[in-house]
Amino acid sequence: MKTIYDTAADAGTFSTLLSAVDAGGLTDTLRSAGPFTVFAPTDEAFKKIPSADLDALLKDVPRLKATLTYHVVPGSHGSKDLKPGELKTVEGRSLHVVREREEVRIDNAKLVTRDIVTSNGRIHAIDTVLMPKIAAVKAA
């Protein structure tokens, strides 16, 4: 069984996410033992971000790392285990889980593909990139 990173690469629908992971220096993390649950924005989700904003994010490594780790939760959480409430992310903030019948939302993103099991956790594909509110750092 392959890692989160390699499984996402094989899927063919996460190329923008994997480019961001590589740019943020997090490739080894998604290949490590874990376990992790990744709420993985699809390429279609990244297309919702204006290209200038996405380019700026990819060049701002600290902000990029914060954004990417906001999509990762320690442990392997199946979609049936996602209960309404909060999930603490690797980034340190919490994601808000909402369940309405069979639909599951993480913050403002909908799970579009669930429970892709990997050797080091799970991937849940989402339709929107989650953006943590990061305070701007002012130069002294």
C-alpha positions as CSV (number, residue, x, y, z in Angstrom):
1,M,0.0,0.0,0.0
2,K,1.3,3.5,-0.9
3,T,1.7,6.6,1.3
4,I,-0.7,9.6,1.2
5,Y,1.7,11.5,-1.1
6,D,2.1,8.6,-3.6
7,T,-1.6,7.7,-3.6
8,A,-2.5,11.3,-4.3
9,A,0.1,11.4,-7.1
10,D,-1.4,8.2,-8.6
11,A,-4.9,9.6,-8.4
12,G,-4.2,12.4,-11.0
13,T,-6.6,14.9,-9.4
14,F,-4.3,16.4,-6.8
15,S,-1.4,17.8,-9.0
16,T,-1.7,21.4,-7.7
17,L,-1.9,20.2,-4.1
18,L,1.3,18.1,-4.6
19,S,3.1,21.0,-6.3
20,A,2.2,23.1,-3.2
21,V,3.3,20.3,-0.9
22,D,6.7,20.1,-2.7
23,A,7.1,23.9,-2.7
24,G,6.3,23.9,1.1
25,G,8.9,21.2,1.8
26,L,6.2,18.8,3.2
27,T,6.7,15.9,0.8
28,D,8.6,13.8,3.4
29,T,5.8,14.4,6.0
30,L,3.2,12.9,3.7
31,R,5.4,10.0,3.1
32,S,6.2,9.5,6.8
33,A,4.7,6.9,9.2
34,G,1.8,9.1,10.3
35,P,-1.0,8.3,10.6
36,F,-2.6,11.4,9.1
37,T,-6.0,12.4,7.6
38,V,-5.6,14.8,4.8
39,F,-8.5,16.9,3.5
40,A,-7.1,17.2,0.0
41,P,-8.3,19.9,-2.3
42,T,-8.7,18.7,-5.8
43,D,-7.3,20.5,-8.8
44,E,-10.8,21.9,-9.4
45,A,-10.8,23.3,-5.9
46,F,-7.5,25.2,-6.6
47,K,-9.1,26.6,-9.8
48,K,-11.5,28.6,-7.5
49,I,-8.5,30.7,-6.3
50,P,-7.5,33.6,-8.5
51,S,-4.2,32.7,-10.2
52,A,-2.4,35.7,-8.8
53,D,-3.5,34.8,-5.3
54,L,-2.4,31.2,-5.8
55,D,1.0,32.3,-7.2
56,A,1.5,34.6,-4.2
57,L,0.6,31.7,-1.8
58,L,3.1,29.3,-3.5
59,K,5.9,31.9,-3.1
60,D,5.2,32.6,0.6
61,V,6.5,29.4,2.2
62,P,5.5,30.1,5.8
63,R,1.9,30.9,4.7
64,L,1.9,28.0,2.4
65,K,3.0,25.6,5.1
66,A,0.4,27.0,7.5
67,T,-2.3,26.6,4.8
68,L,-1.2,23.0,3.9
69,T,-1.0,21.8,7.5
70,Y,-4.4,23.3,8.1
71,H,-5.7,20.5,5.8
72,V,-4.1,17.7,7.9
73,V,-5.3,16.1,11.1
74,P,-3.3,13.6,13.2
75,G,-4.7,10.1,13.1
76,S,-6.7,8.2,10.5
77,H,-10.3,9.4,10.5
78,G,-12.8,7.6,8.4
79,S,-15.7,9.6,7.0
80,K,-18.1,7.7,9.3
81,D,-16.0,8.8,12.3
82,L,-16.2,12.5,11.4
83,K,-18.7,13.8,14.0
84,P,-20.1,17.3,14.2
85,G,-17.7,19.5,16.1
86,E,-14.0,20.5,15.9
87,L,-10.9,18.6,14.7
88,K,-7.5,19.9,15.7
89,T,-5.2,20.3,12.7
90,V,-1.4,19.8,12.5
91,E,-1.3,23.6,11.9
92,G,-2.7,24.1,15.4
93,R,-6.2,25.5,14.7
94,S,-9.4,23.6,14.5
95,L,-11.6,22.6,11.5
96,H,-15.3,22.7,11.9
97,V,-17.1,19.4,10.9
98,V,-20.8,19.6,9.9
99,R,-22.9,16.5,9.0
100,E,-26.2,16.8,7.2
101,R,-27.5,13.3,6.4
102,E,-24.8,11.8,4.2
103,E,-23.1,15.1,3.4
104,V,-20.0,16.0,5.3
105,R,-18.5,19.5,5.3
106,I,-15.2,20.6,6.7
107,D,-15.3,24.3,7.3
108,N,-16.7,25.5,3.9
109,A,-15.5,22.5,1.9
110,K,-17.6,19.4,0.9
111,L,-16.1,15.9,0.9
112,V,-16.4,14.8,-2.7
113,T,-14.4,11.5,-2.4
114,R,-14.1,9.8,0.9
115,D,-11.9,7.3,2.6
116,I,-9.0,6.8,0.3
117,V,-7.0,4.5,2.5
118,T,-3.2,4.7,2.4
119,S,-0.3,3.1,4.3
120,N,0.0,6.2,6.6
121,G,-3.6,7.4,6.9
122,R,-6.5,8.6,4.8
123,I,-7.3,11.1,2.1
124,H,-10.7,12.8,1.8
125,A,-10.9,14.9,-1.4
126,I,-12.6,18.3,-0.9
127,D,-14.0,20.8,-3.3
128,T,-12.6,24.0,-1.7
129,V,-9.1,25.0,-0.5
130,L,-9.3,25.7,3.3
131,M,-7.7,29.0,4.2
132,P,-6.8,29.6,7.8
133,K,-7.0,33.2,9.0
134,I,-3.4,34.1,9.3
135,A,-2.5,37.5,10.7
136,A,-0.3,39.6,8.4
137,V,3.2,40.1,9.7
138,K,4.3,43.7,9.7
139,A,7.9,44.6,9.0
140,A,9.6,46.3,11.8
